[in-house]
Amino acid sequence: PPPRLNNAPTNSDPYRRHLMSSSDAMDNHDGSNNNNNSSVEIKPAPMTAATALNMDAAAKGVLHSASAFLGPALIHCASVMAAQHSCQTSQDNNECSLTPEQAVNLPILAGSSWLRPSSLLPLSSMASTISAALFLPVLGAIIDRTPHRKWVGAGTAYGLVVINLLQIGVTQSNWPLFLLTYTLNDLLNILHQAIVLAYLQNLTTHVPHLTHFSAQFALVQFAAMILYMLVMVVYSKATAANELSANQAAHVVSGTFGAMVLIYAWRFLFVATPPRHLEEHEQQLHPNTGMGYLCSSSWKGLWGTIRRITRDYSSLKWLLFTLLWSPSVGSGSYFSIFSTLHKSLMEMTSAQIGLVNLFTIISTIPGAKLASWLTTSQRLNPLQSFQLCLACLALNNACTAWFVKGPDQLYLYWFFQCILGLCFGWLMPTERVLFCTLTPLGQEAEMMGLVISVHTAAAWVPPFLFSALNGAGYSLRLALAAQDILLIAALLSTLGVGVFESAVAQARGTKKNDNNQPILTNSETIPGAII
């Protein structure tokens, strides 16, 4: 079994015993392990931490998919208001006959030409990601240094359920209020993701097993999203539902399912974790552990971690700089752009939006399989696979902007959406493997808050760039093509990581041979070679 960290929970810990069946059973059982020296008898538990994370992933996938119906409903309501405003301020009778689809790029209010229905979702995602970047360091301190991780995770989970149930009531008269809930939902989703990542890292210190768990949870999440989208597409087709009625049905299903699964998982399956053990010098410098200390020390700790990475780990430094510009899958800011395109550029109905989202989600599964095949067959290492994925994503954006001009190219647009799903399914596991392999051992929990902060720190840039160009009067197609600037910046930043094997050796502190290749022991395998 892999070595445990000095400050990891011991076998006498309730959290450690809770993980015995899911983590240690895998770590101690490899088909050839006949170790009789262990005095600990591992017995499978009926409910494990892996079960809890599987249930959380399924519920999170359904709750996140409901936003695909709320977004078009908000855009429709805002377009109706924009059409009414245009009719009131214009003497032209033609302006009073505008449909919501024709008013999607008109100002909503007088004197605010930048505030248009097509800019609402990107601006909302920008606000949520900026807020999350400010909250995450304090949240990371609470996760690491207090025993309140479970209750913070439960609070964010229950908050997501409550917001989804409230969003059933979206109407033409109250849609601005629910635009705020759209922003709050994105914020809670990012914070909840940080909590879940902390639990995921505690499953095992053996990175191949950790990658196995990550892939399993991703597949559960994708499967739940696919089943949910199938139900909603059938409902939309059978009832010919408009944007508001489709949103109501979507949130009835997602809120009910999320409430049942998340309340059970966080009430009975997730367990409280002990706080991180402070080193002796930390206890002497900061004996107080109150909330004021947590708020101040969290920012100091984040700055100290950044300085240490800059000084000692150049490959990890460039990887974090790359993540700053790569698409943030978890925050949803990138997909808010395409939700706007569904309604504003392609003029899709609710059933068509559900169908294209379904095909996009299904395409993520072969994308994840492609990432696994490229690395396990040793055709590409994870860094090269990540670079190729960014290039394909940039090419797909460029082709979508160039060839898709409107509703007449609907099926071509669906094809490019499937390629988008494949790229994101490819991108997610590859990013996680790179982070696991290039992070120094024993510092995973410390790095967790940093990587989430980096992912969300600049996640507002894509929707801001999209909204700025759209508000300035440029076409939505040009605003989409402009996203390639960030993807190319991320691709160029990966060149600073260097050779993948040398980067892993730097993170692991491994010696090299005469050919500048890392000399790995049995306990120092390169986990990034297998997804």
C-alpha positions as CSV (number, residue, x, y, z in Angstrom):
1,P,0.0,0.0,0.0
2,P,1.2,3.6,-0.6
3,P,2.7,5.5,2.3
4,R,0.3,7.6,4.4
5,L,0.8,11.2,5.2
6,N,2.0,12.0,8.7
7,N,-1.0,14.1,9.4
8,A,-3.5,11.8,7.8
9,P,-6.3,10.3,9.9
10,T,-5.3,7.1,11.7
11,N,-7.2,3.8,11.8
12,S,-8.8,4.9,15.1
13,D,-10.4,7.9,13.4
14,P,-14.1,7.5,12.5
15,Y,-13.5,9.1,9.1
16,R,-10.6,6.7,8.5
17,R,-12.8,3.7,9.4
18,H,-15.5,5.0,7.1
19,L,-13.1,4.9,4.2
20,M,-11.7,1.4,4.9
21,S,-14.0,-0.5,2.5
22,S,-13.6,2.0,-0.4
23,S,-10.0,3.2,-0.2
24,D,-7.8,0.8,1.8
25,A,-9.4,-2.2,0.4
26,M,-8.2,-1.1,-3.0
27,D,-4.8,0.0,-1.7
28,N,-4.2,-3.4,0.0
29,H,-5.7,-5.7,-2.6
30,D,-3.9,-6.0,-5.9
31,G,-4.1,-9.7,-6.6
32,S,-0.6,-10.5,-5.3
33,N,-0.7,-8.9,-1.9
34,N,-0.5,-11.6,0.8
35,N,0.7,-9.3,3.5
36,N,0.1,-11.1,6.8
37,N,1.9,-8.6,9.0
38,S,-1.1,-6.2,9.1
39,S,-3.0,-6.3,12.3
40,V,-6.0,-4.4,10.8
41,E,-8.8,-6.5,9.4
42,I,-10.5,-4.6,6.6
43,K,-14.2,-5.4,6.4
44,P,-16.5,-3.9,3.8
45,A,-19.0,-1.4,5.1
46,P,-22.5,-1.2,3.7
47,M,-22.2,2.6,3.1
48,T,-18.9,4.1,2.0
49,A,-17.5,7.5,1.2
50,A,-17.5,6.4,-2.5
51,T,-21.2,5.8,-2.4
52,A,-21.8,9.2,-0.9
53,L,-19.7,10.9,-3.7
54,N,-21.5,8.9,-6.4
55,M,-24.8,10.1,-5.1
56,D,-23.6,13.7,-4.9
57,A,-22.3,13.4,-8.5
58,A,-25.6,12.1,-9.8
59,A,-27.6,14.9,-8.0
60,K,-25.1,17.6,-9.1
61,G,-25.4,16.5,-12.7
62,V,-29.2,16.8,-12.7
63,L,-29.2,20.1,-10.9
64,H,-26.6,21.5,-13.2
65,S,-28.5,20.4,-16.3
66,A,-31.6,22.3,-15.1
67,S,-29.8,25.5,-15.9
68,A,-30.0,24.6,-19.6
69,F,-33.7,25.3,-19.3
70,L,-33.6,28.3,-17.0
71,G,-31.2,30.2,-19.3
72,P,-33.5,30.2,-22.3
73,A,-36.5,31.1,-20.1
74,L,-34.6,34.1,-18.8
75,I,-33.5,35.2,-22.3
76,H,-37.1,34.8,-23.5
77,C,-38.5,37.0,-20.7
78,A,-35.8,39.6,-21.2
79,S,-36.4,39.6,-25.0
80,V,-40.1,40.3,-24.4
81,M,-39.2,43.3,-22.2
82,A,-36.7,44.5,-24.8
83,A,-39.4,44.3,-27.5
84,Q,-41.9,46.3,-25.3
85,H,-39.2,48.9,-24.6
86,S,-38.4,49.3,-28.3
87,C,-42.1,49.7,-29.1
88,Q,-42.5,52.4,-26.4
89,T,-39.5,54.4,-27.5
90,S,-39.9,54.2,-31.2
91,Q,-42.4,55.9,-33.5
92,D,-42.1,53.1,-36.1
93,N,-45.0,50.7,-36.1
94,N,-42.7,48.0,-37.3
95,E,-40.9,48.1,-33.9
96,C,-44.1,47.2,-32.1
97,S,-44.4,43.9,-34.1
98,L,-41.0,42.5,-33.1
99,T,-41.0,38.9,-31.8
100,P,-38.9,38.0,-28.7
101,E,-36.4,36.2,-31.1
102,Q,-36.0,39.5,-33.1
103,A,-35.5,41.6,-29.9
104,V,-32.8,39.4,-28.4
105,N,-30.0,41.9,-29.3
106,L,-32.0,45.0,-28.4
107,P,-31.3,47.0,-25.2
108,I,-33.5,46.0,-22.2
109,L,-33.6,49.4,-20.6
110,A,-33.1,53.0,-21.8
111,G,-29.5,54.2,-21.5
112,S,-28.0,50.7,-21.2
113,S,-27.1,49.6,-24.7
114,W,-24.7,47.0,-23.2
115,L,-27.5,45.2,-21.3
116,R,-29.1,43.0,-23.8
117,P,-30.9,39.7,-23.5
118,S,-28.1,37.9,-25.3
119,S,-25.6,39.3,-22.6
120,L,-27.5,38.3,-19.5
121,L,-26.1,34.7,-18.9
122,P,-22.5,35.6,-19.6
123,L,-22.6,38.6,-17.3
124,S,-24.3,36.4,-14.6
125,S,-21.5,33.8,-14.9
126,M,-18.9,36.5,-14.7
127,A,-20.4,37.8,-11.4
128,S,-20.5,34.3,-9.8
129,T,-16.9,33.3,-10.7
130,I,-15.5,36.6,-9.4
131,S,-17.4,36.1,-6.1
132,A,-16.2,32.5,-5.9
133,A,-12.6,33.5,-6.3
134,L,-13.0,35.9,-3.3
135,F,-14.7,33.3,-1.1
136,L,-12.6,30.2,-1.8
137,P,-9.5,31.0,0.2
138,V,-11.6,31.5,3.4
139,L,-13.6,28.3,2.5
140,G,-10.3,26.4,2.1
141,A,-9.2,27.5,5.5
142,I,-12.5,26.3,7.0
143,I,-12.1,22.9,5.2
144,D,-8.5,22.5,6.4
145,R,-8.5,23.9,9.9
146,T,-11.9,23.2,11.4
147,P,-14.1,20.1,11.6
148,H,-17.0,21.8,9.8
149,R,-16.3,20.4,6.3
150,K,-19.4,18.2,6.3
151,W,-21.7,21.0,7.4
152,V,-20.4,23.5,4.9
153,G,-20.8,20.8,2.2
154,A,-24.3,20.0,3.4
155,G,-25.2,23.8,3.4
156,T,-24.1,24.3,-0.2
157,A,-25.9,21.1,-1.3
158,Y,-29.1,22.1,0.4
159,G,-28.8,25.6,-1.0
160,L,-28.6,24.2,-4.5
161,V,-31.7,22.2,-3.9
162,V,-33.7,25.2,-2.5
163,I,-32.6,27.5,-5.4
164,N,-33.7,24.9,-7.9
165,L,-37.1,24.5,-6.3
166,L,-37.5,28.3,-6.2
167,Q,-36.7,28.6,-9.9
168,I,-39.9,26.8,-10.7
169,G,-41.7,30.1,-10.3
170,V,-40.1,32.1,-13.1
171,T,-42.6,34.3,-14.9
172,Q,-42.5,37.3,-17.1
173,S,-43.0,39.7,-14.2
174,N,-40.4,38.4,-11.8
175,W,-37.6,37.2,-14.1
176,P,-35.0,39.8,-12.9
177,L,-35.2,38.2,-9.4
178,F,-34.5,34.8,-10.8
179,L,-31.5,36.1,-12.7
180,L,-30.0,36.7,-9.3
181,T,-30.7,33.1,-8.3
182,Y,-29.0,32.0,-11.5
183,T,-25.9,33.8,-10.3
184,L,-26.2,32.4,-6.8
185,N,-26.7,28.9,-8.1
186,D,-23.4,29.1,-10.1
187,L,-21.6,30.5,-7.0
188,L,-22.9,27.7,-4.7
189,N,-22.0,25.1,-7.4
190,I,-18.4,26.3,-7.4
191,L,-18.1,26.3,-3.6
192,H,-19.7,22.8,-3.4
193,Q,-17.3,21.5,-5.9
194,A,-14.4,22.6,-3.7
195,I,-15.9,20.7,-0.7
196,V,-16.4,17.6,-2.8
197,L,-12.8,17.7,-4.1
198,A,-11.5,17.8,-0.6
199,Y,-13.5,14.6,0.2
200,L,-12.3,13.0,-3.0
201,Q,-8.6,13.6,-2.1
202,N,-9.2,11.9,1.2
203,L,-10.4,8.7,-0.4
204,T,-6.8,7.5,-1.1
205,T,-3.3,8.7,-1.5
206,H,-2.6,6.3,-4.3
207,V,-3.1,8.4,-7.4
208,P,-4.1,5.6,-9.9
209,H,-6.9,4.7,-7.5
210,L,-7.8,8.3,-7.1
211,T,-8.0,8.6,-10.9
212,H,-10.2,5.5,-10.9
213,F,-12.6,7.1,-8.5
214,S,-12.6,10.4,-10.4
215,A,-13.5,8.7,-13.6
216,Q,-16.2,6.7,-11.9
217,F,-17.8,9.8,-10.4
218,A,-17.7,11.6,-13.8
219,L,-19.4,8.7,-15.5
220,V,-22.1,8.7,-12.9
221,Q,-22.6,12.4,-13.3
222,F,-22.8,12.1,-17.1
223,A,-25.2,9.2,-16.9
224,A,-27.5,11.2,-14.6
225,M,-27.4,14.2,-17.0
226,I,-28.2,12.0,-20.0
227,L,-31.2,10.3,-18.3
228,Y,-32.5,13.7,-17.2
229,M,-32.2,15.3,-20.6
230,L,-34.0,12.3,-22.2
231,V,-36.9,12.8,-19.8
232,M,-37.1,16.5,-20.5
233,V,-36.8,16.1,-24.3
234,V,-39.6,13.6,-24.3
235,Y,-41.7,15.9,-22.2
236,S,-41.0,19.0,-24.4
237,K,-41.8,17.0,-27.5
238,A,-45.0,15.5,-26.1
239,T,-46.4,18.7,-24.7
240,A,-44.9,21.3,-27.1
241,A,-43.8,23.3,-24.0
242,N,-42.6,26.8,-24.4
243,E,-39.6,28.2,-22.5
244,L,-41.4,29.0,-19.2
245,S,-43.4,25.7,-19.0
246,A,-40.3,23.7,-19.9
247,N,-38.3,25.4,-17.2
248,Q,-41.0,24.7,-14.6
249,A,-41.1,21.0,-15.5
250,A,-37.3,20.8,-15.5
251,H,-36.9,22.3,-12.0
252,V,-39.7,20.1,-10.6
253,V,-37.8,17.0,-11.7
254,S,-34.3,18.3,-10.7
255,G,-35.3,19.8,-7.4
256,T,-37.2,16.7,-6.3
257,F,-34.4,14.3,-7.3
258,G,-31.7,16.5,-5.8
259,A,-33.6,16.9,-2.5
260,M,-34.0,13.1,-2.1
261,V,-30.4,12.2,-3.0
262,L,-28.4,15.1,-1.5
263,I,-30.3,15.2,1.8
264,Y,-29.8,11.4,2.3
265,A,-26.1,11.5,1.2
266,W,-25.1,14.5,3.4
267,R,-27.2,13.5,6.3
268,F,-26.2,9.8,6.6
269,L,-23.2,9.0,4.3
270,F,-20.8,11.9,4.5
271,V,-19.0,12.1,7.9
272,A,-17.3,14.9,9.7
273,T,-13.5,15.2,9.3
274,P,-10.9,16.2,11.8
275,P,-9.1,19.6,11.2
276,R,-5.7,19.6,9.6
277,H,-3.0,19.3,12.2
278,L,-1.1,22.6,12.5
279,E,2.7,22.4,12.6
280,E,4.5,23.5,15.8
281,H,5.6,26.8,14.2
282,E,2.1,27.5,13.1
283,Q,0.7,27.0,16.6
284,Q,3.3,29.3,18.0
285,L,2.7,32.1,15.5
286,H,-1.1,31.7,15.4
287,P,-2.4,30.2,18.6
288,N,-5.9,31.7,17.9
289,T,-8.2,29.6,15.7
290,G,-11.2,31.9,15.6
291,M,-13.0,33.0,12.4
292,G,-10.9,36.2,12.2
293,Y,-7.7,34.1,12.2
294,L,-9.2,31.9,9.5
295,C,-10.0,34.8,7.3
296,S,-6.6,36.5,7.7
297,S,-4.5,33.3,7.6
298,S,-6.3,31.9,4.6
299,W,-5.0,34.8,2.4
300,K,-1.5,34.6,3.9
301,G,-1.4,30.9,3.4
302,L,-2.5,31.3,-0.2
303,W,0.2,33.8,-0.8
304,G,2.8,31.6,0.8
305,T,1.8,28.7,-1.3
306,I,2.1,30.7,-4.5
307,R,5.6,31.9,-3.5
308,R,6.7,28.4,-2.8
309,I,5.4,27.1,-6.2
310,T,7.1,30.0,-8.0
311,R,10.4,29.3,-6.3
312,D,10.5,25.5,-6.2
313,Y,8.1,24.1,-8.8
314,S,8.4,25.8,-12.2
315,S,6.4,23.1,-14.1
316,L,3.5,23.4,-11.6
317,K,3.7,27.2,-11.9
318,W,3.2,27.1,-15.7
319,L,0.4,24.5,-15.3
320,L,-1.5,26.8,-13.0
321,F,-1.0,29.7,-15.4
322,T,-2.4,27.4,-18.1
323,L,-5.4,26.6,-16.0
324,L,-6.0,30.3,-15.6
325,W,-7.0,30.5,-19.3
326,S,-8.3,27.0,-20.1
327,P,-12.1,26.5,-20.1
328,S,-13.5,26.1,-16.6
329,V,-15.7,23.0,-16.9
330,G,-17.1,23.2,-13.4
331,S,-18.2,26.8,-13.3
332,G,-20.4,26.7,-16.3
333,S,-19.3,30.1,-17.6
334,Y,-18.2,28.6,-20.9
335,F,-21.5,26.8,-21.5
336,S,-23.4,30.0,-20.7
337,I,-22.0,31.4,-23.9
338,F,-23.5,28.4,-25.9
339,S,-26.8,28.6,-24.0
340,T,-27.0,32.2,-25.4
341,L,-26.2,31.0,-28.9
342,H,-28.9,28.3,-28.7
343,K,-31.5,30.9,-28.3
344,S,-30.2,34.1,-29.8
345,L,-28.3,32.9,-32.9
346,M,-30.0,29.6,-33.7
347,E,-33.6,30.5,-32.4
348,M,-34.1,27.0,-31.0
349,T,-37.3,25.8,-29.3
350,S,-37.2,24.3,-25.9
351,A,-37.3,20.7,-27.3
352,Q,-34.4,21.5,-29.7
353,I,-32.3,23.0,-26.8
354,G,-32.9,19.9,-24.7
355,L,-32.0,17.6,-27.6
356,V,-28.8,19.4,-28.5
357,N,-27.8,19.5,-24.8
358,L,-28.5,15.8,-24.7
359,F,-26.2,15.1,-27.7
360,T,-23.5,17.3,-26.2
361,I,-23.5,15.4,-22.9
362,I,-23.5,12.0,-24.6
363,S,-20.4,13.1,-26.6
364,T,-18.5,13.7,-23.4
365,I,-18.3,9.9,-22.8
366,P,-16.3,9.1,-26.0
367,G,-14.2,12.1,-25.2
368,A,-13.2,10.6,-21.8
369,K,-12.6,7.3,-23.5
370,L,-10.4,9.0,-26.1
371,A,-8.3,10.6,-23.3
372,S,-7.8,7.2,-21.7
373,W,-6.9,5.5,-25.0
374,L,-4.3,8.2,-25.9
375,T,-2.4,7.8,-22.6
376,T,-2.8,4.1,-21.8
377,S,-1.6,3.2,-25.3
378,Q,1.4,5.5,-24.7
379,R,0.7,7.4,-28.0
380,L,0.7,10.7,-26.1
381,N,1.5,11.6,-22.5
382,P,-1.1,13.6,-20.5
383,L,0.6,16.9,-21.3
384,Q,0.6,16.3,-25.0
385,S,-3.0,15.0,-24.9
386,F,-4.0,18.2,-23.1
387,Q,-2.3,20.4,-25.7
388,L,-4.0,18.5,-28.5
389,C,-7.4,18.9,-26.8
390,L,-7.0,22.7,-26.5
391,A,-6.1,22.9,-30.2
392,C,-9.2,20.8,-31.2
393,L,-11.4,23.0,-29.0
394,A,-10.0,26.2,-30.6
395,L,-10.5,24.7,-34.1
396,N,-14.1,23.8,-33.2
397,N,-14.9,27.3,-32.0
398,A,-13.4,28.8,-35.2
399,C,-15.4,26.4,-37.5
400,T,-18.6,27.1,-35.6
401,A,-18.2,30.8,-35.9
402,W,-17.2,30.6,-39.6
403,F,-19.7,28.1,-41.0
404,V,-22.8,28.5,-38.8
405,K,-24.6,31.7,-39.7
406,G,-28.1,31.1,-38.4
407,P,-31.0,28.7,-38.1
408,D,-30.5,27.4,-41.6
409,Q,-27.3,25.6,-40.5
410,L,-29.1,23.9,-37.5
411,Y,-27.8,20.4,-38.1
412,L,-24.2,21.6,-38.8
413,Y,-24.5,23.5,-35.5
414,W,-25.5,20.3,-33.7
415,F,-22.5,18.5,-35.2
416,F,-20.1,21.2,-33.8
417,Q,-21.9,20.9,-30.4
418,C,-21.1,17.2,-30.4
419,I,-17.5,18.0,-31.1
420,L,-17.6,20.5,-28.2
421,G,-18.9,17.8,-25.9
422,L,-16.2,15.4,-27.0
423,C,-13.5,18.0,-26.3
424,F,-14.9,18.7,-22.8
425,G,-15.1,15.0,-22.0
426,W,-11.5,14.8,-23.1
427,L,-10.4,17.9,-21.2
428,M,-11.8,17.1,-17.8
429,P,-9.9,13.9,-16.9
430,T,-6.7,15.1,-18.6
431,E,-6.7,18.3,-16.5
432,R,-7.2,16.2,-13.3
433,V,-4.4,13.8,-14.2
434,L,-2.0,16.7,-14.9
435,F,-2.8,18.3,-11.6
436,C,-2.4,15.0,-9.6
437,T,1.0,14.2,-11.2
438,L,2.6,17.7,-11.0
439,T,1.5,18.4,-7.4
440,P,4.1,17.6,-4.7
441,L,3.1,14.6,-2.7
442,G,1.7,15.4,0.8
443,Q,0.4,18.8,-0.3
444,E,-2.8,17.8,-2.1
445,A,-5.1,19.3,0.5
446,E,-3.2,22.6,0.5
447,M,-3.2,22.8,-3.3
448,M,-6.9,22.1,-3.6
449,G,-8.1,25.6,-2.7
450,L,-5.4,27.1,-5.0
451,V,-6.3,25.1,-8.1
452,I,-10.0,25.9,-7.6
453,S,-9.2,29.6,-7.1
454,V,-7.1,29.6,-10.2
455,H,-9.8,27.9,-12.2
456,T,-12.4,30.5,-11.2
457,A,-10.1,33.5,-11.0
458,A,-10.3,34.2,-14.7
459,A,-13.4,32.2,-15.5
460,W,-15.2,35.5,-15.9
461,V,-13.1,36.5,-18.8
462,P,-14.8,34.4,-21.5
463,P,-18.3,35.6,-20.7
464,F,-17.0,39.2,-20.3
465,L,-15.3,39.1,-23.6
466,F,-18.4,37.7,-25.2
467,S,-20.7,40.2,-23.6
468,A,-18.4,43.2,-24.4
469,L,-18.2,42.4,-28.1
470,N,-21.9,41.7,-28.2
471,G,-22.7,44.9,-26.4
472,A,-20.5,46.9,-28.7
473,G,-22.6,45.8,-31.6
474,Y,-20.5,43.0,-33.0
475,S,-22.0,39.7,-34.1
476,L,-22.4,36.7,-31.8
477,R,-20.3,34.7,-34.2
478,L,-17.3,37.1,-33.8
479,A,-17.8,37.0,-30.0
480,L,-17.6,33.2,-30.1
481,A,-14.5,33.3,-32.3
482,A,-12.8,35.7,-29.9
483,Q,-12.8,32.8,-27.3
484,D,-9.9,31.3,-29.2
485,I,-7.6,34.1,-28.0
486,L,-7.8,32.5,-24.5
487,L,-7.5,29.0,-25.8
488,I,-4.3,29.9,-27.7
489,A,-2.9,31.6,-24.6
490,A,-3.5,28.4,-22.6
491,L,-1.9,26.3,-25.3
492,L,1.2,28.5,-25.5
493,S,1.4,28.5,-21.6
494,T,1.7,24.7,-21.7
495,L,5.1,25.0,-23.4
496,G,6.5,26.4,-20.1
497,V,5.7,23.1,-18.3
498,G,8.5,21.4,-20.3
499,V,9.0,17.7,-20.7
500,F,6.3,15.8,-18.9
501,E,8.6,13.1,-17.3
502,S,11.0,15.8,-16.0
503,A,8.0,17.8,-14.6
504,V,6.8,14.7,-12.7
505,A,10.3,14.1,-11.4
506,Q,10.4,17.7,-10.2
507,A,7.2,17.3,-8.3
508,R,8.1,14.0,-6.8
509,G,11.7,15.0,-6.0
510,T,12.9,12.0,-8.0
511,K,16.5,11.5,-9.2
512,K,17.3,11.3,-12.9
513,N,19.6,9.0,-14.9
514,D,22.2,10.0,-17.4
515,N,19.5,10.3,-20.1
516,N,17.6,12.9,-18.0
517,Q,14.9,10.4,-17.4
518,P,13.4,10.0,-13.8
519,I,14.4,6.9,-11.9
520,L,11.2,5.6,-10.4
521,T,10.8,3.1,-7.6
522,N,7.9,0.8,-7.2
523,S,6.1,3.4,-5.0
524,E,6.9,6.2,-7.4
525,T,5.1,5.2,-10.6
526,I,4.0,7.9,-12.9
527,P,0.2,7.9,-12.3
528,G,-0.5,10.2,-15.2
529,A,0.2,7.3,-17.6
530,I,-3.1,5.7,-16.8
531,I,-6.5,7.3,-16.6
